[in-house]
């Protein structure tokens, strides 16, 4: 589970900013927090992040997502550190180092992993185990201006001399632009495998342009359970879809006319086992499943379709996914997310959860998360403009966050917990009146000089 995230000199965050999922003093909705018996901490399962357009909500998600991708995938030898995107509106910090730091729980341990870096090198990288009373520095990596990496294994329990020499060899061979944690994964070092896998498998992001990241639930030939669950969710959200089907189509007619023949030959070579498939998607939402008929030794294709009941008939009509509304296609992206959150201990961030959705559906998604994830250490964090979610029957005050920009264009973060409003307060009304900030302030239309005389 994620506890806290810190960033500095990243995108619209100039001064160091902290986003926290540690529970505050709120006592309502106790099931929205998970008590960690080892540390005694209460960790929140959810957070809603509010702010005006351009305030920095998406930048917070982008900073975490970019950091996650950098840790998981690393860099090429001569590549600059693309994660480095400093604050541009203050000339005094434009060339200064940036910082990212994650505080999270893996297994029974609470850890802090972070780094300070610029476009060319990671100056410092650290991994710390946080105990109830003391902190244990597991490693501290530093990189000289010449690009030489040194790692101090301060409290790492290394088994023997040979293992220590191996780690020191990897440390000195880590490039200035490569995280040491990433390099350890490349070299199959087992000491940090669970930490690396937390970033790779447990930390996930959905952006407004993300499409059908879990559509395999509806495309799985080996079991009907995923498809049935997918269909039940679609029905419960009143999309008008009664089911999901696949239609045999002509592969050549479905592919673009200029689709490279060498890629088709590559598909032919790769699909040499029964039930293997390659899934292609278009921007407007259509999905094509390519498979190989081993008896005929040819490539064939099926297209994902939605089913709708026909008026005055027991028959069903098939629709291409691109014919469905943006909101319905957005729901198709969220359904696998809800399934994962109910079955796995993962942390999911969604940017603009309310995009293309009716307010009642947005609220239903949040309600479904808490109901389906009961007893799970999963987390659901989202940015939104939907003020109807500002309800103490749905969210605790420490689950509600605001981001706003000051006059210098710097984003700042703070929680509703700082205001400590009473449980019987209408926080939605207070927010829209500007009591908590993080709302847009617009000029009168007459000031634009467009008013007719």
Long-range contacts (C-beta under 8 A, 24 or more apart in sequence): 1-34, 1-43, 1-104, 1-105, 1-345, 1-347, 1-377, 1-379, 2-102, 2-103, 2-104, 2-203, 2-347, 2-379, 3-41, 3-43, 3-103, 3-104, 3-105, 3-110, 4-102, 4-103, 5-64, 5-100, 5-101, 5-102, 5-103, 6-99, 6-100, 6-101, 6-103, 6-114, 7-60, 7-63, 7-98, 7-99, 7-100, 7-101, 8-98, 8-99, 9-86, 9-87, 9-93, 9-96, 9-97, 9-98, 9-99, 10-59, 10-63, 10-85, 10-86, 10-87, 10-98, 10-99, 10-100, 11-56, 11-59, 11-62, 11-63, 11-85, 11-87, 11-411, 12-56, 12-59, 12-87, 12-405, 12-409, 12-410, 12-411, 13-56, 13-59, 13-60, 13-63, 13-87, 13-410, 13-411, 14-87, 14-89, 14-90, 14-93, 14-408, 14-410, 14-411, 15-410, 15-412, 16-99, 17-60, 17-411, 17-412, 17-413, 18-413, 19-47, 19-60, 19-401, 19-413, 20-415, 21-47, 21-379, 21-381, 23-396, 23-398, 24-397, 24-398, 24-415, 24-417, 25-398, 25-417, 25-420, 26-396, 26-397, 26-398, 26-417, 28-392, 28-396, 28-423, 29-395, 29-396, 31-370, 31-374, 32-370, 32-395, 32-396, 32-399, 33-396, 34-377, 36-105, 36-110, 38-108, 38-110, 39-110, 39-130, 39-131, 39-132, 40-132, 41-110, 43-105, 43-377, 43-379, 44-379, 44-396, 44-398, 44-399, 45-370, 45-373, 45-377, 45-378, 45-379, 45-380, 46-366, 46-369, 46-370, 46-379, 46-380, 46-381, 46-395, 46-399, 47-381, 47-382, 47-399, 47-400, 47-401, 48-366, 48-381, 48-382, 48-383, 48-384, 48-389, 48-390, 48-395, 48-399, 48-400, 48-401, 49-381, 49-382, 49-383, 49-384, 49-401, 49-402, 49-403, 50-383, 50-384, 50-385, 50-390, 50-400, 50-401, 50-402, 50-403, 50-431, 50-438, 51-383, 51-402, 51-403, 51-404, 51-438, 52-404, 52-405, 52-438, 52-439, 52-440, 53-440, 54-405, 55-403, 55-404, 55-405, 55-411, 55-438, 56-403, 56-404, 56-405, 56-411, 57-351, 57-383, 57-403, 58-351, 58-352, 58-383, 59-411, 60-383, 60-403, 60-411, 60-413, 61-205, 61-207, 61-349, 61-351, 61-383, 63-100, 64-100, 64-102, 64-203, 64-205, 64-349, 65-205, 65-207, 65-349, 67-100, 67-102, 68-199, 68-203, 68-205, 70-179, 70-182, 71-179, 71-181, 71-182, 71-196, 71-199, 72-182, 72-196, 72-199, 72-200, 73-182, 74-178, 74-179, 74-182, 74-183, 74-186, 75-175, 75-177, 75-178, 77-175, 77-177, 79-177, 80-119, 80-120, 80-177, 81-117, 81-118, 81-119, 81-120, 81-121, 81-122, 81-177, 83-117, 84-117, 84-118, 84-119, 87-410, 89-408, 89-409, 89-410, 90-408, 90-410, 97-123, 102-199, 103-130, 104-198, 105-377, 106-194, 106-195, 106-198, 107-194, 111-138, 111-195, 113-181, 113-195, 115-179, 120-176, 120-177, 121-147, 121-176, 121-177, 122-176, 122-177, 122-178, 122-179, 125-179, 125-180, 125-181, 127-181, 127-192, 127-195, 129-155, 139-180, 141-171, 141-174, 141-180, 143-176, 147-175, 147-176, 148-172, 148-176, 149-173, 149-174, 149-175, 149-176, 149-180, 151-180, 156-191, 158-191, 167-191, 201-346, 202-344, 202-345, 202-346, 202-347, 203-346, 203-347, 204-337, 204-340, 204-346, 204-347, 204-348, 204-349, 205-348, 205-349, 205-350, 205-351, 206-333, 206-334, 206-337, 206-348, 206-349, 206-350, 206-351, 207-351, 207-352, 208-351, 208-352, 208-355, 210-333, 211-281, 211-283, 211-285, 211-329, 211-333, 212-281, 212-285, 212-287, 212-329, 212-332, 212-333, 213-333, 213-336, 213-337, 214-333, 214-335, 214-336, 214-337, 214-339, 214-340, 215-279, 215-281, 215-287, 215-304, 215-332, 215-336, 216-279, 216-336, 217-335, 217-336, 217-339, 218-244, 218-304, 218-332, 219-246, 219-277, 219-279, 219-287, 219-289, 219-304, 221-275, 221-277, 222-275, 226-339, 229-339, 230-335, 230-336, 230-339, 233-331, 233-335, 233-338, 233-339, 234-331, 234-332, 234-335, 237-331, 237-361, 237-364, 239-324, 239-328, 239-331, 240-308, 240-328, 241-306, 241-307, 241-308, 241-324, 241-328, 242-307, 242-308, 242-309, 242-316, 243-306, 243-307, 243-316, 244-304, 244-305, 244-306, 244-307, 245-304, 245-305, 245-306, 245-307, 245-318, 246-289, 246-302, 246-303, 246-304, 246-305, 247-302, 247-303, 247-305, 247-318, 248-300, 248-301, 248-302, 249-288, 249-301, 249-302, 249-303, 250-301, 251-290, 251-299, 251-300, 251-301, 254-288, 254-301, 254-303, 255-288, 264-299, 267-292, 267-299, 268-292, 268-299, 271-299, 282-322, 284-322, 285-321, 285-322, 285-324, 285-329, 286-320, 286-321, 286-322, 287-321, 325-356, 326-356, 327-356, 327-357, 327-358, 327-361, 330-355, 330-356, 330-357, 331-357, 331-361, 334-365, 338-365, 338-368, 338-369, 338-372, 340-378, 341-369, 341-372, 341-373, 341-376, 341-378, 341-380, 342-372, 342-373, 342-376, 342-378, 343-376, 344-376, 344-378, 345-376, 345-377, 345-378, 346-378, 346-379, 347-378, 347-379, 347-381, 348-378, 348-379, 348-380, 348-381, 349-381, 349-382, 350-380, 350-381, 350-382, 350-383, 351-382, 351-383, 352-383, 352-384, 353-382, 353-383, 353-384, 353-386, 354-384, 354-385, 354-386, 359-386, 359-388, 362-386, 362-388, 362-389, 363-388, 363-389, 363-394, 366-394, 366-395, 367-394, 387-428, 387-431, 387-432, 388-428, 390-427, 390-428, 390-431, 391-427, 391-428, 392-423, 392-425, 392-427, 397-421, 397-427, 400-427, 402-436, 402-437, 402-438, 403-438, 404-437, 404-438
